[in-house]
Amino acid sequence: MNVLGLEDRLFGGALCVSGCNPLSGSPITVSGTATTNAIDFSLSIPVGLFANGFE
């Protein structure tokens, strides 16, 4: 988990519970200043992190 408390994931969806090699994720090819489409992902709060509320 990173300092923001979000799940760590590689692009392509692989969850990194105890760390990941960034080279094992799906590559993203970008070219210069061009806009690269369809590179969308989000990081979630792990299930159970707030299971007991904010106590």
C-alpha positions as CSV (number, residue, x, y, z in Angstrom):
1,M,0.0,0.0,0.0
2,N,1.3,3.5,-0.8
3,V,1.4,6.5,1.5
4,L,-2.1,7.5,0.4
5,G,-3.6,4.2,1.6
6,L,-4.6,3.1,-2.0
7,E,-3.9,-0.3,-3.5
8,D,-0.8,-0.5,-5.6
9,R,-1.4,-1.9,-9.1
10,L,0.4,-2.3,-12.3
11,F,-1.2,-1.1,-15.5
12,G,-3.3,-4.1,-16.8
13,G,-4.8,-4.7,-13.4
14,A,-2.2,-6.7,-11.5
15,L,-2.5,-6.1,-7.8
16,C,0.8,-5.6,-5.9
17,V,0.2,-6.8,-2.4
18,S,3.8,-7.0,-1.3
19,G,5.4,-5.0,-4.1
20,C,5.8,-5.5,-7.8
21,N,8.4,-5.4,-10.5
22,P,7.2,-2.5,-12.7
23,L,8.6,-4.3,-15.7
24,S,6.1,-7.1,-15.2
25,G,3.1,-4.8,-16.0
26,S,1.6,-4.1,-19.3
27,P,3.7,-1.7,-21.3
28,I,2.3,1.7,-22.3
29,T,3.8,3.2,-25.4
30,V,3.8,7.0,-25.7
31,S,5.4,9.1,-28.4
32,G,6.8,12.6,-27.7
33,T,4.1,15.1,-26.8
34,A,1.3,13.0,-28.4
35,T,-1.9,12.2,-26.4
36,T,-2.1,8.5,-25.8
37,N,-5.8,7.3,-25.6
38,A,-7.3,4.4,-23.6
39,I,-4.8,4.5,-20.7
40,D,-7.3,4.7,-17.9
41,F,-7.0,3.1,-14.5
42,S,-7.8,4.0,-10.9
43,L,-6.5,3.0,-7.5
44,S,-8.9,1.8,-4.9
45,I,-9.0,1.8,-1.1
46,P,-8.4,-1.8,-0.1
47,V,-11.4,-3.7,1.2
48,G,-11.3,-3.9,5.0
49,L,-9.3,-0.8,5.5
50,F,-12.3,1.0,7.0
51,A,-14.2,-2.1,8.0
52,N,-14.5,-0.9,11.6
53,G,-15.4,2.7,10.7
54,F,-13.2,5.6,11.6
55,E,-12.7,4.7,15.3
